[in-house]
């Protein structure tokens, strides 16, 4: 066969795939990135969400107040108590693309799932998928393997309450080495409950319920001691808004559509940000700068939209311009609600309006003080030749707008875009040589960063390392400009490396907390030991793994302790930063507050912290002693 024959374009080049084959060939189109569970938007969480979304739609329509979920190893089971799938359509609903009741606005109004794809994608991407519908004293079950029907059971008499029961096992050839992070599941379940006050969800026996909706959500995100006024909570038909101002930096938003957490915002969030500024300006009769009005705000908005249009199947960004067919635009709907309800609230609550005014004026003063410093900092960044000396950039950036024939491929690569922040020439050199130049960038620190706890944002511009880092990430003007989806702290596994890691996390939490709260910051885990003989090499991440490797390889294997990242050759490093690299997400747990954390770990040397260090040191020493035996 000639090279010309190999690349021939003819009738045989045209392929037609059925629904199942297409989902399995291009899973990213249906569930976003695959991942291994280390990131909150990894595919295994989307699978769970797609099944639960149907339960939430039932609840929204007034059927079923409970959803029970069990995760046992790799097996996920979801039981709702809604109306149950009509028994004659059980197979079709989970295996025929573009089939479902969501096309009937009478059966499902203001629903999340509208495209008839969700459960089909879960089915196609599962080693085993089983669905049982309970309806009016009868039940019907169907079982599948990777989307292929194995068995359609006959209808049976049932004593079960109406509803649907789905059990599935994600395909481990698609989702390799996946695991579930409990904190991500907690956040997912709490969001469902905050958006559906009164709904009770259970996950492996843990109960989730909210009485006050979005107010409860915001209360879990802010520290009562650090907000300028009590949380404002206003509701209307198909819209709910809650907000407050704090003492931190930036803007923090949580936006939802029909109970769906739109992590990338959309038209409803844009309408809120604009409408909030306009209302405040008119209330105070002063043309405040928008950044001063919104600075340090923490807010949530939820809207109910008929026939919502999302920008992707994963529904992370709303594209709808109107709320109802032939109804008001999203901009007018949200803006008029704020102009009416928020304005009324501010008139009735002068204490709150005064606190807002003081926060705005403080932001204004700080912005003007920083103006000159920012200009000088930008000039220094240019002179530092950032992209040649400090930053080894990658080809595809998270906030690029791709065009052309390879658009889908580029979008998928952008979702994997990462920047490694490391210290020293040897470590950055190894990563740079081993990285994927399409999706992985490297930023090299010079020495230990400054401990910026309790400092003002002025230090970000005056400190050269911080200034260059924020320029590399493109977050000077806010979180929306972030160039990389994953920010990975890669430091040596020694005392100095751990200290640098802590200082970097302090920087992000102090000045750019949205990066942590939205799941963009990770710690790279690299092996501590290499154990090998002439036949096999095993990399170990802790003492226990080292002991097991020594036992496996037999008498006197060669053991290397990696004291720093620079000691790992580029050839070896490539395997540790590939698709299977081990990442530890930096997670804010439910109810945990940033300033409390920073005060505990980075503030004065309190007795509590001393006790924590001593107790954990005892545990480490015990582990080392046991390992030596």
C-alpha angles and dihedrals in degrees: 000000000000125000088250091057091047093060097036117144112210143120091299089060092065113089130187116204127194120231094268095048092048094051092049093046095046106024092155091070090061107032105016118234120001104220127155101266096275091112126056092232095051116130098252090065091047089055090055091045094051091056095043092047088068090053091050091050089055090050091048090054089053101263124116126010097199136062119185120199128183126188112191111174104305095341119101123192125187125187124183130179100219127118095297125232111291102264096233091057102044094110095042095050093058101033111031114078117234091017122127147091094266090089088066106077090194092060095041119020121183091002130170099221111059106144101068091233111098105084091035089059090050090049094049093047097048129091087213129016125178127177128186124185121201114199133161097336096318136090137202127194133193129182128203141181116208088337096311116121110242100174137358108201124214120254113271137192110259138192092197122115116256116277144083132283120199126183123181142164115209114237106259091205088063099034101041119201091346125174136174124247109214094213091058091050090048091054092047093051095043091052090054090053096044089055093046108042110206096023112129118211127183126198115185089330096314112125125220122188136146127200099185104040117207091007088065090048094055092043087059091052102048136053112238090218092058105046122096096223139001116287112277113224122184128169137191138164107307093352136082126178134183130174149152139175123244139184098263134087135267131015124292120199138175114192130185139184120196089340093311117128103231098202092183095046117220138188095333093054092044088051091051094049091049095041093049092054093047093049093048092048093051094044093053093034090229132114098233118180110263092233090055092051094049098035112123092003120150111195144159130201129188125186134180113220130184111230096356118203115217125192093235141012089259088064097220096138129040117225100175114124095192135046098216134012107281087359134121121307116258089246093054094040094054095034095052091046091054093043089055107033101029092045090051091048093051092050091050094045110047092168090062094044090051091051091050091050092051092050091050092049091048090052089049093053093047092047092053092047090052096046096087094040092051092052092053090045092054090051091050091050091054093047090049088064088226099189094054105037108027105020129051098192130207130228102244121051128197096235098043118118103229122208137175136051095316095052096121092047092049092049090053091050091049090058087059094046111132140176120207114211109202140158128239136017097267096054095042089045093055093047092045092054093045101042131104102252091206097060110009126077128182128215116192120211122207109223126318118334121237120270097245099181111139092004122124125247088260087084091062090066098037095048109076097211094049092044093052092044094054089048091050090052091042093227099126091108095038147295094292092074095058108143099199129049094211125043107195122193107210113185136150118277093240134092094275092047093050090048091053089049090053093048092051092049088050089053093052095043093046100047109011106030092155089072090061097037092052094050102252100124123082141168117230113229114209128178120272095201141033114205117186149153129186093283106039144021123206124189115209129200098196144011094270092056090047092054091049091049092050090052092048096049094047131214119025104335118187110265123197123187111207105219093180142007090252089066091063109087118234089246091057094039092060091071092051095054098039126104090291096052117139113246126181109205119224101232134186106215122223110283094009115133126210101224091049090053094047093046091052098047104026104025129080117328097266125190089243092059092045089053091048092052094047094049093048091045088056090052092050092049091050091051092050091048092050091048092052091055 
